[in-house]
Amino acid sequence: MSGALVCCDSGERFPLEMPIWRSPVTGGLLDLEWASRFPLEAIAARAMTMWRYREALPLVGEVVSLGETVTPLIEREVHGRRVLLKMDTRFASGSYKDRGAAVVVSHCARIGVRHIVEDSSGNAGAAFAMYASAAEPGIACDIYVPEWASPGKLIQVEVSGARLVRVPGTRADTSRAVWEAAQGSYYASHSWNPFFFHGTKTFAFEVCEQLGWRSPGAVVVPTGNGTLLLGCAIGFEELRRAGVIDRVPRLIAVQSRACMPLVVAMEKGSGACEPFNATATVAEGIAIANPVRGAQCLAAIRASDGCAVAVGEEEVVAALRWAVARGLFIEPTCASAIAAVARLREEDAADGEVVVAITGHGLKSAERVRQLVG
Ligand SMILES: *Cc1c(COP(=O)(O)O)cnc(C)c1O
């Protein structure tokens, strides 16, 4: 394969086939380098799935697929502004996490990893459990979740045959528990594992292709660990470097006021996040107090001339009401992105389309949606 895993601290390179998820040298983060190509004519002739960008995906051979689709971009007026909603609710598990899980699990199947562990507040776990069970031969999968995770997401994990480990306490307690388990296994972590981001980057490819191979002006992304935000940063930058688009859009990270380490770091002009003393939020999917790749998220937001926006609980609930009353049955977490449209600065919407990532399906937490909408 023509690529490498790269230690973020030392710059040392490792073969992509090595079953590692963090640097063997420093124990720190790994990034992934891949010489992405975009043969536009060939791409245009392929099926409408994320695999149409195969020269840009760090994979060889067969992929593990559940029938992914290029997700629709639909135009709506939100808070008086025309925006394009990117409906990533359409994936097999009901969230965009399938983009990342499909690539990680395909890679695992290829290099012979037979057991993975992952921690999640729900959606990443559901995606990994489903893709691991679709692999042939199957890949055993242990999913660690906080006790309070949405029942709908946990059902997806359990019925797929994955082992569900419920951890009392906070999201951080779940991370600690899986960290120990990961020492003897392969950590398919959506925040640590660099292959995940090379799946989520297909969001950017699809948006640009849907706009006629142009970049939008801004992309609004609900952000906790930043797996979609950084996927966008990687994807748009790869397209820019290949000369397909001429700029990376402004990346607008949306957080809940109850848990906003990136917003605080942006305000302070800081290059790293400090752990946030979080309180409960309806946007459970982005409640990450200390994002593993926080510094990378901050750098990506700044490089794109973007910003980080915090939304309050009432705003998220109001956006959820707005959405479900219009046939957009979304989960509460991603209503935060719709709420954030009201807070965009003039310049954010000045030069080109505003794309809003709709990251999860309402059926994931239907009971919760009913409670909140009333
Ligand atoms: C995972 C997730 C996000 C974004 O999560 P990150 O922690 O930034 O990777 C946004 N919305 C939904 C519905 C999610 O499941």
The ligand as an SDF file (V2000), in Angstrom:
LIG
                    3D

 15 15  0  0  0  0  0  0  0  0999 V2000
  -20.5590   10.9790   17.0240 C   0  0  0  0  0  0  0  0  0  0  0  0
  -21.5940   11.9820   16.7230 C   0  0  0  0  0  0  0  0  0  0  0  0
  -21.2980   13.3360   16.4550 C   0  0  0  0  0  0  0  0  0  0  0  0
  -19.9250   13.9380   16.4690 C   0  0  0  0  0  0  0  0  0  0  0  0
  -19.0900   13.3140   17.2880 O   0  0  0  0  0  0  0  0  0  0  0  0
  -17.5650   13.5320   17.5270 P   0  0  0  0  0  0  0  0  0  0  0  0
  -17.4260   13.2540   18.9920 O   0  0  0  0  0  0  0  0  0  0  0  0
  -17.2270   14.9420   17.1860 O   0  0  0  0  0  0  0  0  0  0  0  0
  -16.8410   12.5690   16.7280 O   0  0  0  0  0  0  0  0  0  0  0  0
  -22.3340   14.1610   16.0860 C   0  0  0  0  0  0  0  0  0  0  0  0
  -23.5980   13.7180   16.0150 N   0  0  0  0  0  0  0  0  0  0  0  0
  -23.9230   12.4510   16.2690 C   0  0  0  0  0  0  0  0  0  0  0  0
  -25.3470   12.0430   16.1450 C   0  0  0  0  0  0  0  0  0  0  0  0
  -22.9330   11.5350   16.6280 C   0  0  0  0  0  0  0  0  0  0  0  0
  -23.2720   10.2640   16.8640 O   0  0  0  0  0  0  0  0  0  0  0  0
  1  2  1  0
  2  3  1  0
  2 14  2  0
  3  4  1  0
  3 10  2  0
  4  5  1  0
  5  6  1  0
  6  7  2  0
  6  8  1  0
  6  9  1  0
 10 11  1  0
 11 12  2  0
 12 13  1  0
 12 14  1  0
 14 15  1  0
M  END
$$$$
